[in-house]
């Protein structure tokens, strides 16, 4: 295909933001709504952008927008330009003594049990900062990381296939949970072999918890009898409480005492699995001033006593009990 690029290519930030909204939402209507313009205006702006580039940027198939190769390249370039401009504005505001702007954080679903509290303390310290928080499964977060859609990413297993910077900031023990009345929930320590006849309910393949569990079981030479695979920690807790099986779960997903009335953490040999939470961003990415401050906030664990424990008590309890 021959592409004729307009030498007098002109485009505005508004058009680029609209095109990014189109790439993110997959619909002209939703892109218009996200950028607060009418659909006819959005259609005109997108046509003008395609004309300026000199090549089709997207096509609509079965009412779903699909970017062309040129469109994907433009989306990547536009995202970089807009992010760099936002970082520049933050630096200028910093010179003026102002701390404002937007922080974009993406995290895997299990992190939703503790990250909001850290965000809360951060917002109290910096009330003028607008925070955009994306919560998805690990595959979704890795894709966002690949496209450099956010400032920082929080996950338990950073991808090896991407060049990233990662810094651990919190322990993430994975324990085996069972219904509170389970025969093995007797306070005594049991061998892993005692679980041979148990039915396991695990997270979906590709999740950080599942990857860590599979690797640990393989290392221990144990093959769990997997009955169910679920994509939600809450669904797994409900299934375990109903007596459908036992599960491997991050202690962060349990209650403030490490268990709930309906669930118990079993004392099993080779458990807990000592995983960690990581702050991740693409290698070579220059963090914005706000992202740098937030990273320092998490690394320093700036949480006030009124916010309650941030799972350090649970980590110590898990080590003592398990």
Residue pairs with C-beta under 8 A, 6 or more apart in sequence:
3 54
3 55
3 70
4 54
4 55
5 53
5 54
5 55
6 51
6 52
6 53
6 54
9 52
9 53
9 54
10 52
11 49
11 52
11 53
13 82
13 85
14 35
14 45
15 45
15 46
15 48
15 49
16 49
16 78
16 81
16 82
17 35
17 78
17 82
18 31
18 32
18 35
18 37
18 42
18 45
18 46
18 49
19 31
19 46
19 49
19 57
19 71
19 74
19 75
19 78
20 75
20 78
20 79
20 82
21 30
21 31
21 32
21 34
21 35
22 28
22 31
22 42
22 46
22 58
22 65
23 67
23 71
23 72
23 75
24 31
24 34
24 149
25 31
25 34
26 64
26 65
27 63
27 64
27 65
28 39
28 42
28 43
28 46
28 65
29 39
31 42
32 38
32 39
32 41
32 42
35 42
37 45
46 57
46 58
49 57
50 56
50 57
53 70
53 74
55 68
55 70
56 68
56 70
56 71
57 67
57 68
57 70
57 71
57 74
58 65
58 66
58 67
58 68
58 71
59 65
59 66
59 68
60 66
67 75
75 147
76 147
76 148
79 147
79 148
79 149
80 148
83 148
83 288
86 101
86 102
86 288
87 286
87 288
87 289
89 101
90 100
90 101
90 288
90 289
90 290
91 289
93 99
93 100
93 101
94 289
98 128
99 126
99 128
99 129
99 290
99 293
100 128
100 129
100 130
101 129
101 130
101 288
101 289
101 290
102 129
102 130
102 131
102 132
102 290
103 129
103 130
103 131
103 132
103 151
103 152
103 288
103 290
103 291
103 294
104 131
104 132
104 134
104 149
104 150
104 151
104 152
105 115
105 119
105 131
105 132
105 133
105 134
105 150
105 151
105 152
105 153
105 154
105 294
106 133
106 134
106 135
106 136
106 141
106 144
106 145
106 149
106 150
106 152
106 153
106 154
107 115
107 133
107 134
107 135
107 141
107 153
107 154
107 155
108 135
108 136
108 137
108 138
108 141
108 154
108 155
108 156
108 207
108 208
109 135
109 136
109 137
109 232
109 233
110 156
110 208
110 209
110 233
110 250
110 252
110 253
111 135
111 154
111 155
111 252
111 277
112 135
113 233
113 250
113 252
113 253
114 170
114 252
114 310
114 311
115 133
115 154
116 133
117 303
117 307
117 308
117 310
118 297
118 298
118 302
118 303
118 310
119 131
119 133
120 307
121 297
121 302
121 303
121 304
121 307
122 129
122 131
122 294
122 297
122 302
123 129
123 131
125 297
125 302
126 290
126 293
129 290
132 150
134 141
134 144
134 149
134 150
136 144
137 204
137 206
137 207
137 231
138 155
138 157
138 206
138 207
138 208
138 211
139 206
141 153
141 155
142 155
142 159
142 162
144 150
144 153
145 153
145 159
145 162
145 164
145 280
145 281
145 282
146 162
148 282
148 285
151 281
151 287
151 288
151 290
151 291
151 294
152 279
152 280
152 281
152 287
152 291
152 294
152 295
153 279
153 280
153 281
154 277
154 278
154 279
154 280
155 208
155 277
155 278
155 280
156 172
156 208
156 209
156 212
156 250
156 275
156 276
156 277
156 278
157 208
157 211
157 212
157 275
158 164
158 166
158 278
158 280
162 282
163 282
163 283
163 284
164 280
164 281
164 282
164 283
165 280
165 281
165 282
165 283
165 285
166 278
166 279
166 280
167 278
167 279
167 295
167 299
168 276
168 277
168 278
168 279
169 277
169 278
169 279
169 298
169 299
169 301
170 276
170 277
170 298
170 301
170 310
170 311
171 274
171 275
171 276
171 277
171 311
171 312
171 315
172 250
172 251
172 252
172 275
172 276
172 277
173 250
173 251
173 272
173 273
173 274
173 275
173 314
173 315
173 318
173 319
174 209
174 212
174 213
174 216
174 248
174 249
174 250
174 251
174 271
174 272
174 273
174 275
175 248
175 249
175 251
175 254
175 258
175 265
175 266
175 271
175 272
175 318
175 322
176 195
176 246
176 247
176 248
176 249
176 265
176 266
176 268
176 271
177 237
177 240
177 246
177 247
177 248
177 249
177 254
177 259
177 263
177 264
177 265
177 266
178 184
178 185
178 240
178 246
178 263
178 264
178 266
179 185
179 240
179 241
179 242
179 243
179 262
179 263
179 264
180 259
180 261
180 262
180 263
180 264
182 246
182 264
182 266
184 190
184 194
184 195
184 266
184 268
185 264
185 266
187 267
188 267
189 267
189 268
189 269
189 322
190 266
190 267
190 268
190 269
191 268
191 269
192 220
192 222
192 268
192 269
192 270
192 271
193 222
194 268
195 222
195 224
195 246
195 268
196 222
196 225
197 225
198 224
198 225
198 245
198 246
199 225
199 226
199 227
199 244
199 245
199 246
200 224
200 225
200 226
200 227
200 245
200 246
200 247
200 248
201 226
201 227
201 228
201 229
201 230
201 236
201 239
201 240
201 244
201 245
201 246
201 247
202 209
202 210
202 213
202 224
202 226
202 228
202 229
202 230
202 236
202 247
202 248
203 209
203 210
203 213
203 229
203 230
203 231
203 233
203 236
203 248
204 210
204 229
204 230
204 231
205 229
207 231
208 275
209 248
209 249
209 250
210 229
212 273
212 275
213 224
213 248
213 273
216 270
216 273
217 223
217 224
220 270
227 244
227 245
228 239
228 244
228 245
230 236
230 239
233 249
233 250
233 253
236 247
236 249
237 247
237 249
237 253
237 254
237 260
237 262
237 263
239 245
239 247
240 246
240 247
240 263
241 260
241 262
241 263
246 266
248 273
250 275
251 258
251 265
251 272
251 311
251 314
251 315
251 318
252 311
252 314
254 260
254 263
254 265
254 314
256 308
256 309
256 314
257 314
258 265
258 314
258 317
258 318
258 321
259 265
265 318
265 321
265 322
266 322
267 321
267 322
268 322
271 322
272 318
272 319
272 322
279 295
279 298
279 299
281 287
281 291
287 295
301 310
303 310
